[in-house]
Amino acid sequence: YAIDKCLDENKKELAGLTTHLNNLLDKFPSIKESALPKELENIKKRQDVLYKNNEKNKKNLSLHIEKAIKDRIIGSAKLIQQQKEKVMWCKPDDSSDKYNLEVKFSSLKDVDKFNNEYKSKLSDIDDSISTIEKLTKLNISDIVEMNNQVNKSFNQLVTEYDEVRKLLQDNINLWSQYEEISDALLNDIKELETKTKSET
């Protein structure tokens, strides 16, 4: 932090002033009675207050940043879980007809949009964690673990989405083939009926 650097520089200057004053006291003992030693002592006390306030502010800022990142991770986990539930709902079952399959396939578009947009949001969280690792002395292993779980969950969502989308597409294609075969068969039967009637 820039404030730490500034405080360290002030501490060095203060140490230099103390040494200089001690040298003057050796040469001119009467300085002891002047305001200089008291002023220097007051500056040291103010320096200590600044150090304590700075440490307190750093701790509060770190905790605020930690909470903000945790909230983002928890929020991401909830959103990913909602999308996973949507993907599971879209999974075709044995009773699904073509219309039902197409509705589910259409619903998957929202999940695809979410997946594409959320990659960058998760990347932003990764960047935030990297930043606080550099800036603070916090133990962020729990944040890293939470974030790893969310990334793992997101990857599972993408995999499940791909699998369900393919399954739906395959089932819709099968229904389309069935309809084509069924229509062709009906046409053949009608032609056969017409031919039979005309011959009798």
N, C-alpha and C positions, 0 to 999 in steps of 0.2 A: 504494500500500500504506500501511496505517496506521503500520507500523514506519518507513517512509521519512519520513513526516511527523513522527513523534516524534523521529527522529534529526536531522532538519533543525532542529527547534525546539531540541534540545539543543546543536546546533552554534552556533546563534545565541546561546544563553545563555552558552556557553563563550567565544565571541568577546567578549561583553559583559564577562565576568569577566576575560578577558585584558587588555582595554582598561582596566578599573577597576584591576587590579593594576599595570599599567604607569604609570598616573597616580599610584598610591600610591608606587611606586618612585622616581618623580621627586621627590615630596615627602619621602619617608622612605627614603633609600637603604639604611638598615640592614635593611629588610624582606628584602633580597636574601639575607641570612644565615638568615632564618627558614625554616620548613617550607612556607610558602605557595607559592613559585615551583615547588618540587619537586612538591608535591601537584597543582598545576595542570598541570604537565608530565605527571604520571602519568595524570591524567584525560584529557588529550589523547590519550595513547597508548591508553588503554582505548576512547576514542571511535573511534580508527582501527581497532582490532580489531573493534569492533561493526560498523562500516561494512563491513569486509571480510567478516565472517561473514554479515552481512545480504545482501550481493551474492551470496555463494556459495550461501546458502539459497534466494534468489530464483531463481538459475540452476537449482539442483537441482529446485526445485518446478516451474519452468517446463518443464524436460525431462521430469519425471514426468508432468505434465499432458499434454504433447505426446505422449508414448508411450502414455498411456492412451487418448487420442482416436484416435491412429493404429491402436491395437489394435482399438478399436470399429469403425473404418472398414473395416479388413481383415476382421474378423469378419463385418461386414454384407455385404461383397463376396462372401465365400464362401457365405453363406446365400442371397443373391440368385441366385448362379450355380447352386446346387442346385435352386432353384425353377424357374429357366429350363430346366434339364435335364429336370425333371419335366414342364414344359409341352411341351417338344419330344417327350417320350415319349408324351404324350397326343394329339399331332397325329394325326388319322386318316390311314390309308393306304388304297390301293385294295382290299386284302384284308380290311379291317375289316368284321366283321358287326355286327349290332345289339347283341349282347351285349358284344362287344369295345368298341364305341363307348360303351355305357352305363358300363362299368367305367372307361374313360378319363375320361368326363364326371364320374363320381363322384370320381375321384382329383383332379380339378381343385378340388374344394371346399377341400382343404388349402392350395392355392396362393391361393385367394380369401381364406381366413382369414389367411394370412401377409401378403398385400398390405394388408389392412385394419389389421392390428396393427402392421405395420412402418412405416407412414407416420409414426406418432408417434415411433418410435425414431429415424428419420432426422431428424425435426424436433428431437429432443433433441440429436443430434450437431451440427446447425446452431447451436443455442443455445449449446452448449459452445464451438464455434469463435468465435462472436461474443463470448463472455465472455473467452476468452483473448486475443482481439485487443485488447480494452480493457485487460486487466490486465497483460499481459506485453509485452516488447519483442522477442519472438521473431519470426523470419521464418517465417511459417506458410503461405507461398504453396504449398509442397508439400502441406500438409494440406488446404488449400482445393481444390487441384487433385484430390487423391485423393477428397475428398468430392463434388466435382462429378461425377467419373467414376461414383461409387457411385449418386448420384442419377439420373444419366443411365441407368445400367444398370437401376435400379429402374423408371424410366419405361418402358424397353423391355420389362421383364418384364410390367408392367401391360398394355401394348399387345398383346404376344404372347399373354397370357392371354385378353384380350378376343377376339382373332381366333380362337384355337383353340377357345374356348368356343362361339363363334358357329358355327364350322365343324362342331363335334361336334353341336351342337343341330340344325343344318340336316340333317346326315347321319342323325341319329336320326329326325327327322321324315320324311325320304325313305324310310327303312326301314319306318317305321310305315305310310306311304302304300302302299308296295309290299306289305306284309303284308295291308292292308285290301283292296287290289285283287286280290291273290292269293287271299285267302279268298273274296271275292265271286265270282271266276272259278270256283273249285272248287265253290262252292255251285251256280252256274249249270250247270256240267258234270254234277253229281250229279242236279240236277233234270231235266236233259235226258236223262240215262241212265234215270232212273226213268220219265219220260214215254215214252221209246222202248220200254222193256220192257213198259210197260202197254198200248202200242198194238199190240205184236206178239203 
